[in-house]
């Protein structure tokens, strides 16, 4: 998975400031950098709360299922996560809980979802570069997951996942065992996303912003492919052009940047999420 400062060989380096193509783009911001871990923690928690509110707005909730995590900037084997049993639409920064590598809540007043710990703890452990991971039982994600296959490069947006997502080709029930979480982490590999067969999607990013954006756009990509496949014979983008397009729309900085308008909107609409 590319980091904030790298991109895939052979792709068009859209966010390389020295590349000719990048000169066509002006005033592209970059993720903030922090010297103070407390400021960074606050930023990650605010981004996490905004992502959870967006999940609620977009109808990604299904009862108590679903979770987004953000690694703590100091205690790297701890992560912040939404409380078990609280609706996405109601979660604010102050509701978030901090969970350690033993599944214990060390900050916060609410319990942790056992599946959230079993899955996310192992994803974070397997991928030190991952700051955040997102999963829910969204309608199109779980519908597509029942097909037991990867996404096709049918659209420009789907190319963000070209060669950069995998399939966890198994289902054994609700994931409550960390060994199952380890298998999911292994299936994710170095990719930004994994399709959990008969379950749904999980995305990961080097920022909270990117992880949430990848989930949102992957859900829409699943919807688009389901519609296209139902309508008739589809035409895929060629591997060469899909790889080029991945370099343009699939980098971590692209994921971070795409999230900014959504984050600005939800904070303006629901400023209480920052409380």
C-alpha positions in Angstrom: 0.0 0.0 0.0 1.5 3.4 -0.9 2.3 5.8 1.9 1.7 9.5 1.8 5.0 10.1 0.1 5.0 7.3 -2.5 3.1 6.1 -5.4 3.1 3.0 -7.5 5.8 2.6 -10.2 4.5 3.2 -13.7 1.5 5.3 -12.5 1.1 8.9 -13.4 2.6 10.7 -10.3 -0.4 13.1 -9.9 0.8 14.2 -6.5 4.5 14.3 -7.1 5.2 18.1 -7.0 8.0 17.7 -9.5 6.0 15.9 -12.1 4.7 17.9 -15.1 1.2 16.7 -14.7 1.1 17.8 -11.1 1.8 21.4 -12.2 -1.7 21.5 -13.7 -3.0 21.1 -10.1 -2.8 24.1 -7.8 -3.1 24.6 -4.0 -3.5 20.9 -3.3 -3.3 20.6 0.5 -1.6 17.9 2.4 -2.4 16.2 5.7 -1.4 18.2 8.7 1.7 17.3 10.6 1.9 17.5 14.4 4.7 18.0 16.9 2.4 17.6 19.8 0.9 14.1 20.2 -2.1 15.5 22.1 -3.0 17.7 19.2 -2.6 14.8 16.8 -4.8 12.6 19.1 -7.5 15.3 19.1 -7.3 15.6 15.3 -7.6 11.8 14.8 -10.6 11.6 17.2 -12.3 14.5 15.5 -11.8 12.8 12.1 -13.0 9.5 13.5 -16.2 11.1 14.9 -16.9 12.8 11.5 -16.4 9.5 9.7 -18.9 7.8 12.0 -21.4 10.5 11.5 -21.0 10.2 7.7 -21.6 6.4 8.0 -24.8 7.3 9.8 -25.8 9.8 7.2 -25.1 7.4 4.3 -27.1 4.5 5.9 -24.2 2.3 6.6 -25.6 1.3 10.0 -27.1 -2.1 10.7 -28.2 -2.3 14.3 -25.0 -2.5 16.4 -22.7 -3.7 13.6 -19.9 -1.6 12.2 -16.8 0.2 13.5 -14.1 2.6 12.5 -10.8 2.7 14.4 -7.9 5.2 14.7 -4.6 4.2 16.1 -3.4 6.3 19.1 -0.4 8.4 18.2 1.6 7.5 21.3 0.3 4.1 22.5 0.6 2.5 19.1 -1.0 -0.8 20.1 -4.1 1.1 21.3 -6.9 2.3 19.1 -9.9 4.7 19.4 -13.2 3.2 18.3 -16.9 3.9 18.4 -18.8 2.5 21.5 -20.7 -0.7 21.2 -24.4 -0.2 20.8 -24.3 3.6 20.0 -25.8 4.7 16.7 -23.3 6.3 14.3 -25.6 9.3 14.0 -25.2 10.2 17.7 -21.5 9.7 18.3 -19.3 12.6 19.3 -15.6 12.9 20.1 -16.3 12.5 23.9 -18.1 9.2 23.3 -15.1 7.5 21.7 -13.3 4.8 23.7 -9.7 3.8 23.8 -9.0 0.0 23.7 -5.6 -1.7 24.4 -4.1 -4.8 22.8 -5.9 -7.0 25.3 -9.3 -5.7 24.3 -9.7 -3.7 27.5 -11.3 -0.2 27.5 -8.7 2.0 29.1 -10.5 5.3 28.4 -14.2 5.9 28.0 -17.4 4.9 29.7 -18.8 2.4 27.1 -18.1 -1.2 26.2 -16.2 -2.3 23.1 -17.7 -4.4 20.3 -15.9 -7.8 20.5 -15.8 -8.1 16.7 -14.3 -4.6 16.4 -11.5 -5.7 18.7 -11.0 -9.1 17.0 -10.7 -7.6 13.6 -9.2 -4.2 14.0 -6.6 -5.2 16.6 -5.1 -7.7 14.1 -5.3 -5.4 11.2 -3.4 -2.7 13.1 -0.9 -5.2 14.4 -0.3 -6.6 10.9 0.0 -3.2 9.3 2.1 -0.6 11.2 1.5 1.9 8.4 -2.3 1.7 9.0 -3.6 4.5 11.1 -7.3 3.7 10.6 -9.6 0.9 9.4 -13.3 1.0 8.6 -16.0 -1.7 8.4 -19.7 -1.8 8.3 -22.6 -3.9 7.0 -23.5 -1.5 4.3 -26.1 -2.7 1.8 -24.1 -2.8 -1.5 -20.9 -3.9 0.2 -22.5 -7.0 1.8 -24.5 -7.7 -1.4 -21.3 -7.7 -3.5 -19.4 -9.7 -0.9 -21.9 -12.6 -1.4 -20.5 -13.0 -5.0 -17.1 -14.0 -3.6 -15.1 -12.1 -6.2 -13.1 -8.9 -6.6 -14.2 -5.7 -8.2 -13.7 -5.2 -11.9 -12.1 -2.0 -13.2 -15.4 -0.8 -14.8 -15.2 2.9 -13.9 -12.6 5.5 -13.2 -13.5 5.4 -9.5 -13.2 1.6 -9.3 -9.6 1.9 -10.4 -8.7 3.2 -7.0 -9.0 -0.4 -6.0 -7.3 -2.0 -9.0 -4.6 -4.4 -7.8 -5.2 -2.9 -4.4 -7.9 -5.0 -2.8 -8.3 -8.6 -1.9 -10.8 -11.3 -1.0 -11.2 -13.0 2.4 -12.8 -16.1 0.9 -14.4 -17.6 4.0 -17.2 -17.1 6.4 -17.5 -18.8 9.8 -19.9 -16.5 11.6 -19.5 -13.3 13.7 -15.8 -12.6 14.1 -15.1 -12.8 17.8 -11.8 -14.7 17.8 -8.5 -12.9 17.2 -7.2 -15.8 15.2 -10.0 -15.0 12.7 -8.9 -11.4 12.8 -5.4 -12.5 12.0 -6.6 -14.3 8.9 -8.5 -11.2 7.8 -5.3 -9.1 8.4 -3.3 -11.6 6.3 -6.0 -11.5 3.6 -5.8 -7.7 3.5 -2.1 -7.9 2.9 -0.6 -4.6 1.7 -3.8 -3.5 0.1 -6.2 -0.7 1.0 -9.3 -2.9 1.2 -10.5 -6.5 1.6 -13.9 -7.9 0.7 -15.1 -10.2 3.5 -17.1 -12.9 1.7 -20.8 -13.0 2.9 -20.0 -10.2 5.3 -19.0 -6.8 3.7 -16.0 -4.6 3.1 -13.1 -3.4 5.2 -10.8 -0.5 4.3 -7.6 0.8 5.7 -5.6 4.0 5.4 -2.6 5.9 6.6 -5.0 8.6 7.8 -8.5 8.3 9.2 -9.6 10.5 6.3 -8.4 8.0 3.7 -9.7 4.9 5.4 -13.2 6.5 5.6 -13.1 7.7 2.0 -12.0 4.4 0.7 -15.0 2.7 2.4 -17.5 5.3 1.1 -16.2 5.1 -2.5 -15.9 1.3 -2.3 -19.5 1.1 -1.3 -20.5 3.2 -4.3 -18.2 1.1 -6.5 -20.0 -2.1 -5.4 -23.3 -0.4 -6.2 -22.2 0.7 -9.6 -20.9 -2.8 -10.5 -24.1 -4.5 -9.3 -26.1 -2.1 -11.5 -23.9 -2.5 -14.5 -23.7 -6.3 -14.2 -27.5 -6.5 -14.0 -28.0 -4.2 -17.0 -25.9 -6.3 -19.5 -22.4 -7.1 -20.7 -19.9 -4.7 -19.2 -16.6 -3.4 -20.7 -13.7 -3.3 -18.4 -10.9 -0.7 -18.5 -7.7 -2.3 -19.9 -5.1 -3.4 -17.3 -2.6 -0.8 -18.5 -5.1 2.1 -18.2 -6.5 0.7 -14.9 -3.0 0.8 -13.5 -2.4 4.4 -14.7 -5.8 5.5 -13.3 -5.0 3.8 -10.0 -1.9 6.0 -9.7 -4.2 9.0 -10.3 -7.1 8.3 -8.0 -5.8 5.5 -5.7 -3.0 7.1 -3.7 -3.3 7.7 0.0 -3.0 11.5 -0.6 -5.9 11.2 -3.1 -8.0 9.3 -0.5 -7.2 12.0 2.1 -8.0 14.9 -0.2 -11.3 13.4 -1.4 -12.5 13.2 2.2 -12.0 16.9 3.0 -15.2 18.2 1.4 -17.3 15.5 3.2 -15.6 16.2 6.5 -16.2 20.0 6.1 -19.8 19.4 5.3 -20.7 17.0 8.1 -18.9 19.3 10.7 -20.9 22.3 9.5 -24.1 20.3 9.5 -23.5 18.6 12.9 -21.0 20.6 14.9 -21.9 18.8 18.1 -19.8 15.8 16.8 -16.7 17.7 17.9 -17.8 17.9 21.5 
